[in-house]
Amino acid sequence: MEERALQLDLVRTCLLIACLVSCHSLAPSCLRVTVEENFDRSDIVFTGSVLSKSEAPEKYSQRSLYGNEEDERSGALEVLFKVETNWKGKLDEPVLLYTVNPEEDSSLGYHFEVEGKYVVFARYWDLEEDGDGEETETNLWTELCSQNINLESVENKNSLIRKLALLKSKSEISEKTSEEGEISEQDTKTPESADLTDPSKSQQARN
């Protein structure tokens, strides 16, 4: 009997370990993304405080992260921000962005508190057309995996601000270098070289 009890305990332990491994594999790996990586992958980064949040129209609802086409869709929230510092991208103020309602899907939605101050990482997403002929709508979205930072939970705010300022400087230098490279490439195209790439002008030259 004692041996059988030990075997049952072993089976239970194995099942528990299997469950923990399975649950861990479903956890968003993006929770380990660094601030630098998150900055690079985001279209917009800013520090701001939440002015208001409210339920978004039904068209902004999203499917579950691990769901399928038959799953019910989770509602979204509209969150309005007052911007304190713009770290990346061009913004209209105040900023309106969307997130899945975390009370309906905690694996996607980010929980913002009204009057709370955050560093927000967001991306532009196109709202899919519903077949009624309306144009595609582009909005700013953020989620749990965006790694937004609640500044009240940050121990060393100055270190974070310095890091964001450095990332902003690097991003601006990269954009400027890219723009100068495009201008330089355009300047190297002479009228003669442009003629050679125009089939109609090349035909005229041969005639």
Disulfide bonds with the S-S distance in Angstrom:
Cys30-Cys145 2.04
